[in-house]
Amino acid sequence: MSDKIVVPNQMPNRRASAFKKILVPVDGSSQATHAANTAVLLARSQGAELIGVYVIDPFPYLGVGDASSVGLQAYLSEAKAEASKALGAVAYACSKQNVAFEGDTIERNVVYEGILETADTEGCDLIVMGSHGRQGLKALILGSVAQKVLTHAKVPVLIVKS
């Protein structure tokens, strides 16, 4: 399944740049929005294209009996609406800065794997993402998507703190 948003680049590439395709994962949080805004400015400065991805985990909803399929559909519908809103905000920011943008919503059980898969599939040479800044026991129990991306990425990762 794919819900793509595309904004063409209207600015000529004036010079060779270090980065040509920058991936920015979004989740609707203020941290992701801050990282996306940073990624837009970086993409503009590099003449790069920005790739946005919103990863939906299709299985956090655990229902029982007949209600489970109805609940799952409601959950997915709400998640897709949030994804569209988050990616639409990045598309809007890109259009204001004349940065080419392509955004996609994907479903993966493990969010960081979806991010890394997108970076690989799209040929991205940088990942820019926010961090929720969890520390201590919360970070240990919940894990950190940013930490897992940092650990497993084949390309440089820029973590933007808010």
Contacts in CASP RR format, 6 or more apart in sequence:
PFRMAT RR
TARGET T0000
AUTHOR 0000-0000-0000
METHOD contacts of the structure
MODEL  1
MSDKIVVPNQMPNRRASAFKKILVPVDGSSQATHAANTAVLLARSQGAEL
IGVYVIDPFPYLGVGDASSVGLQAYLSEAKAEASKALGAVAYACSKQNVA
FEGDTIERNVVYEGILETADTEGCDLIVMGSHGRQGLKALILGSVAQKVL
THAKVPVLIVKS
1 105 0 8 1.000
1 106 0 8 1.000
1 107 0 8 1.000
2 104 0 8 1.000
2 105 0 8 1.000
2 106 0 8 1.000
3 80 0 8 1.000
3 83 0 8 1.000
3 84 0 8 1.000
3 87 0 8 1.000
3 104 0 8 1.000
3 105 0 8 1.000
4 102 0 8 1.000
4 103 0 8 1.000
4 104 0 8 1.000
5 84 0 8 1.000
5 87 0 8 1.000
5 88 0 8 1.000
5 91 0 8 1.000
5 101 0 8 1.000
5 102 0 8 1.000
5 103 0 8 1.000
5 104 0 8 1.000
6 101 0 8 1.000
6 102 0 8 1.000
6 103 0 8 1.000
7 91 0 8 1.000
7 94 0 8 1.000
7 95 0 8 1.000
7 99 0 8 1.000
7 100 0 8 1.000
7 101 0 8 1.000
7 102 0 8 1.000
8 100 0 8 1.000
9 47 0 8 1.000
9 49 0 8 1.000
9 98 0 8 1.000
9 99 0 8 1.000
9 100 0 8 1.000
10 98 0 8 1.000
11 44 0 8 1.000
11 47 0 8 1.000
11 98 0 8 1.000
11 99 0 8 1.000
13 47 0 8 1.000
14 47 0 8 1.000
17 46 0 8 1.000
17 47 0 8 1.000
17 48 0 8 1.000
18 46 0 8 1.000
18 125 0 8 1.000
19 42 0 8 1.000
19 43 0 8 1.000
19 46 0 8 1.000
19 48 0 8 1.000
19 125 0 8 1.000
19 126 0 8 1.000
20 46 0 8 1.000
20 47 0 8 1.000
20 48 0 8 1.000
20 49 0 8 1.000
20 125 0 8 1.000
21 48 0 8 1.000
21 49 0 8 1.000
21 50 0 8 1.000
21 51 0 8 1.000
21 122 0 8 1.000
21 123 0 8 1.000
21 124 0 8 1.000
21 125 0 8 1.000
21 126 0 8 1.000
22 39 0 8 1.000
22 42 0 8 1.000
22 43 0 8 1.000
22 46 0 8 1.000
22 48 0 8 1.000
22 49 0 8 1.000
22 50 0 8 1.000
22 51 0 8 1.000
22 124 0 8 1.000
22 125 0 8 1.000
22 126 0 8 1.000
22 127 0 8 1.000
22 128 0 8 1.000
23 51 0 8 1.000
23 52 0 8 1.000
23 53 0 8 1.000
23 115 0 8 1.000
23 118 0 8 1.000
23 119 0 8 1.000
23 122 0 8 1.000
23 124 0 8 1.000
23 126 0 8 1.000
23 127 0 8 1.000
23 128 0 8 1.000
24 32 0 8 1.000
24 35 0 8 1.000
24 36 0 8 1.000
24 39 0 8 1.000
24 50 0 8 1.000
24 51 0 8 1.000
24 52 0 8 1.000
24 53 0 8 1.000
24 90 0 8 1.000
24 127 0 8 1.000
24 128 0 8 1.000
24 129 0 8 1.000
25 32 0 8 1.000
25 52 0 8 1.000
25 53 0 8 1.000
25 54 0 8 1.000
25 55 0 8 1.000
25 111 0 8 1.000
25 115 0 8 1.000
25 118 0 8 1.000
25 127 0 8 1.000
25 129 0 8 1.000
25 145 0 8 1.000
25 149 0 8 1.000
26 32 0 8 1.000
26 33 0 8 1.000
26 35 0 8 1.000
26 36 0 8 1.000
26 52 0 8 1.000
26 53 0 8 1.000
26 54 0 8 1.000
26 86 0 8 1.000
26 87 0 8 1.000
26 89 0 8 1.000
26 90 0 8 1.000
27 54 0 8 1.000
27 55 0 8 1.000
27 86 0 8 1.000
28 54 0 8 1.000
28 82 0 8 1.000
28 85 0 8 1.000
28 86 0 8 1.000
29 132 0 8 1.000
30 162 0 8 1.000
31 130 0 8 1.000
31 131 0 8 1.000
31 132 0 8 1.000
31 133 0 8 1.000
31 160 0 8 1.000
31 162 0 8 1.000
32 86 0 8 1.000
32 129 0 8 1.000
32 130 0 8 1.000
33 86 0 8 1.000
33 89 0 8 1.000
34 130 0 8 1.000
34 160 0 8 1.000
34 162 0 8 1.000
35 128 0 8 1.000
35 129 0 8 1.000
35 130 0 8 1.000
35 159 0 8 1.000
35 160 0 8 1.000
35 162 0 8 1.000
36 52 0 8 1.000
36 89 0 8 1.000
36 90 0 8 1.000
36 93 0 8 1.000
36 128 0 8 1.000
37 93 0 8 1.000
38 128 0 8 1.000
38 158 0 8 1.000
38 160 0 8 1.000
39 50 0 8 1.000
39 128 0 8 1.000
39 160 0 8 1.000
40 50 0 8 1.000
40 90 0 8 1.000
40 93 0 8 1.000
40 94 0 8 1.000
40 97 0 8 1.000
40 99 0 8 1.000
41 97 0 8 1.000
42 48 0 8 1.000
42 126 0 8 1.000
42 128 0 8 1.000
42 158 0 8 1.000
43 49 0 8 1.000
43 50 0 8 1.000
43 94 0 8 1.000
43 97 0 8 1.000
43 99 0 8 1.000
44 97 0 8 1.000
44 98 0 8 1.000
44 99 0 8 1.000
47 99 0 8 1.000
48 99 0 8 1.000
48 126 0 8 1.000
49 99 0 8 1.000
49 100 0 8 1.000
49 101 0 8 1.000
49 102 0 8 1.000
50 90 0 8 1.000
50 94 0 8 1.000
50 99 0 8 1.000
50 100 0 8 1.000
50 101 0 8 1.000
50 102 0 8 1.000
51 101 0 8 1.000
51 102 0 8 1.000
51 103 0 8 1.000
51 104 0 8 1.000
51 118 0 8 1.000
51 122 0 8 1.000
51 124 0 8 1.000
52 87 0 8 1.000
52 90 0 8 1.000
52 101 0 8 1.000
52 102 0 8 1.000
52 103 0 8 1.000
52 104 0 8 1.000
52 118 0 8 1.000
53 103 0 8 1.000
53 104 0 8 1.000
53 105 0 8 1.000
53 106 0 8 1.000
53 114 0 8 1.000
53 115 0 8 1.000
53 118 0 8 1.000
54 82 0 8 1.000
54 83 0 8 1.000
54 86 0 8 1.000
54 87 0 8 1.000
54 103 0 8 1.000
54 104 0 8 1.000
54 105 0 8 1.000
54 106 0 8 1.000
55 106 0 8 1.000
55 107 0 8 1.000
55 108 0 8 1.000
55 111 0 8 1.000
55 114 0 8 1.000
55 115 0 8 1.000
56 76 0 8 1.000
56 79 0 8 1.000
56 80 0 8 1.000
56 83 0 8 1.000
56 105 0 8 1.000
56 106 0 8 1.000
56 107 0 8 1.000
56 108 0 8 1.000
57 107 0 8 1.000
57 108 0 8 1.000
57 109 0 8 1.000
57 110 0 8 1.000
57 111 0 8 1.000
58 72 0 8 1.000
58 76 0 8 1.000
58 107 0 8 1.000
58 109 0 8 1.000
59 109 0 8 1.000
60 75 0 8 1.000
61 68 0 8 1.000
61 71 0 8 1.000
61 72 0 8 1.000
61 75 0 8 1.000
62 68 0 8 1.000
63 71 0 8 1.000
63 72 0 8 1.000
80 105 0 8 1.000
83 105 0 8 1.000
84 105 0 8 1.000
87 103 0 8 1.000
87 104 0 8 1.000
87 105 0 8 1.000
90 101 0 8 1.000
90 103 0 8 1.000
91 101 0 8 1.000
91 103 0 8 1.000
94 100 0 8 1.000
94 101 0 8 1.000
95 101 0 8 1.000
102 122 0 8 1.000
104 118 0 8 1.000
106 114 0 8 1.000
106 117 0 8 1.000
106 118 0 8 1.000
108 114 0 8 1.000
108 117 0 8 1.000
111 145 0 8 1.000
112 145 0 8 1.000
112 148 0 8 1.000
112 149 0 8 1.000
112 152 0 8 1.000
115 127 0 8 1.000
115 129 0 8 1.000
115 145 0 8 1.000
115 149 0 8 1.000
116 149 0 8 1.000
116 152 0 8 1.000
116 153 0 8 1.000
116 154 0 8 1.000
118 124 0 8 1.000
119 127 0 8 1.000
119 153 0 8 1.000
119 154 0 8 1.000
119 155 0 8 1.000
120 154 0 8 1.000
124 155 0 8 1.000
125 155 0 8 1.000
125 156 0 8 1.000
126 155 0 8 1.000
126 156 0 8 1.000
126 157 0 8 1.000
126 158 0 8 1.000
127 149 0 8 1.000
127 153 0 8 1.000
127 155 0 8 1.000
127 156 0 8 1.000
127 157 0 8 1.000
127 158 0 8 1.000
128 157 0 8 1.000
128 158 0 8 1.000
128 160 0 8 1.000
129 145 0 8 1.000
129 146 0 8 1.000
129 149 0 8 1.000
129 157 0 8 1.000
129 158 0 8 1.000
129 159 0 8 1.000
129 160 0 8 1.000
130 146 0 8 1.000
130 159 0 8 1.000
130 160 0 8 1.000
130 161 0 8 1.000
130 162 0 8 1.000
131 144 0 8 1.000
131 146 0 8 1.000
131 159 0 8 1.000
131 160 0 8 1.000
131 161 0 8 1.000
132 144 0 8 1.000
132 146 0 8 1.000
133 139 0 8 1.000
133 144 0 8 1.000
133 161 0 8 1.000
134 142 0 8 1.000
134 143 0 8 1.000
134 144 0 8 1.000
139 147 0 8 1.000
146 157 0 8 1.000
146 159 0 8 1.000
149 157 0 8 1.000
150 157 0 8 1.000
150 159 0 8 1.000
END
